[in-house]
């Protein structure tokens, strides 16, 4: 059964907001870490998001895949760049990484890429 990746993205982001109501310091610290690490530096944000796509596929983290595919597209990554990043994960993670790449990751690109055209 195909997952609703847009709903997953919403669930993740709204979940962070809900958790912040009771654990604001922890959520703020996490968000500060993300903001610091994903800012342009020696690597640009797009490259960092592509790395994150690969790590998400390797770790089979569904919410990571959905979120970072969205953020990679937002940062200007192409379908081809995202898929190539996923194939690096497959080189390390084998069949399980391939399974997530040909389903959830591909579905995320299909759903979100029109948001950034």
C-alpha positions as CSV (number, residue, x, y, z in Angstrom):
1,X,0.0,0.0,0.0
2,X,1.4,3.4,-1.0
3,X,2.0,5.8,1.8
4,X,0.7,9.4,1.8
5,X,4.1,11.1,1.9
6,X,2.6,14.6,2.2
7,X,0.7,13.5,5.3
8,X,3.9,11.9,6.7
9,X,5.7,15.3,6.2
10,X,2.8,17.1,7.9
11,X,2.7,14.5,10.8
12,X,6.5,15.0,11.4
13,X,6.5,18.8,11.3
14,X,3.3,19.1,13.4
15,X,4.6,16.5,15.8
16,X,7.7,18.7,16.4
17,X,5.4,21.6,17.1
18,X,3.3,19.6,19.5
19,X,6.4,18.2,21.3
20,X,7.7,21.8,21.6
21,X,4.7,22.7,23.8
22,X,6.0,20.5,26.6
23,X,9.7,20.0,25.7
24,X,10.5,23.4,24.1
25,X,14.1,23.5,25.2
26,X,14.9,20.1,23.6
27,X,13.1,20.8,20.4
28,X,14.7,24.2,20.1
29,X,18.2,22.6,20.7
30,X,17.5,20.1,18.0
31,X,16.2,22.7,15.5
32,X,19.3,24.9,16.3
33,X,21.5,21.9,15.6
34,X,19.8,21.4,12.2
35,X,20.0,25.1,11.4
36,X,23.7,25.2,12.2
37,X,24.6,22.0,10.3
38,X,22.5,22.6,7.2
39,X,23.6,26.2,6.7
40,X,25.9,26.7,3.7
41,X,29.6,26.2,4.6
42,X,32.3,24.1,2.9
43,X,29.3,22.2,1.5
44,X,26.1,23.9,0.3
45,X,22.7,23.1,1.8
46,X,21.7,21.1,-1.3
47,X,24.7,18.8,-0.9
48,X,23.9,18.3,2.8
49,X,20.3,17.4,2.0
50,X,21.5,14.9,-0.6
51,X,23.7,13.3,2.0
52,X,20.7,13.2,4.4
53,X,18.6,11.5,1.7
54,X,21.2,8.8,1.4
55,X,21.5,8.4,5.2
56,X,17.7,8.2,5.5
57,X,17.6,5.5,2.8
58,X,20.4,3.6,4.4
59,X,18.9,3.7,7.8
60,X,15.4,3.0,6.5
61,X,14.0,6.0,8.4
62,X,10.7,6.7,6.6
63,X,10.2,10.2,8.1
64,X,13.8,11.1,7.4
65,X,13.4,10.0,3.7
66,X,10.2,12.0,3.3
67,X,11.5,15.1,5.1
68,X,14.9,15.2,3.4
69,X,13.6,14.5,-0.1
70,X,11.4,17.5,0.4
71,X,14.2,19.7,1.7
72,X,16.6,18.5,-1.1
73,X,14.0,19.6,-3.7
74,X,13.5,22.9,-1.8
75,X,17.3,23.4,-1.9
76,X,17.3,22.9,-5.7
77,X,18.2,19.2,-6.0
78,X,16.9,17.4,-9.1
79,X,15.2,14.1,-9.3
80,X,18.4,12.6,-10.8
81,X,20.6,14.0,-8.0
82,X,18.2,12.6,-5.3
83,X,18.1,9.2,-7.0
84,X,21.8,9.1,-7.4
85,X,22.3,9.9,-3.7
86,X,19.9,7.0,-2.9
87,X,22.0,4.7,-5.1
88,X,25.0,5.5,-2.9
89,X,23.0,4.3,0.1
90,X,22.1,1.1,-1.8
91,X,25.8,0.5,-2.3
92,X,26.2,0.3,1.4
93,X,22.7,-0.9,2.5
94,X,21.9,-3.4,-0.2
95,X,18.4,-4.7,-0.7
96,X,16.6,-2.9,2.1
97,X,18.0,0.5,1.0
98,X,16.9,-0.3,-2.6
99,X,13.4,-1.2,-1.4
100,X,12.9,2.1,0.3
101,X,14.5,3.9,-2.7
102,X,12.1,2.4,-5.3
103,X,9.0,3.0,-3.1
104,X,8.9,5.7,-0.5
105,X,11.8,7.8,-1.8
106,X,10.5,7.7,-5.4
107,X,7.0,8.5,-4.2
108,X,8.3,11.4,-2.2
109,X,10.0,12.9,-5.3
110,X,6.9,12.3,-7.4
111,X,4.7,14.1,-4.8
112,X,7.0,17.0,-3.9
113,X,8.9,18.0,-7.0
114,X,6.0,20.0,-8.5
115,X,6.0,22.1,-5.4
116,X,9.4,23.6,-6.5
117,X,8.9,24.1,-10.3
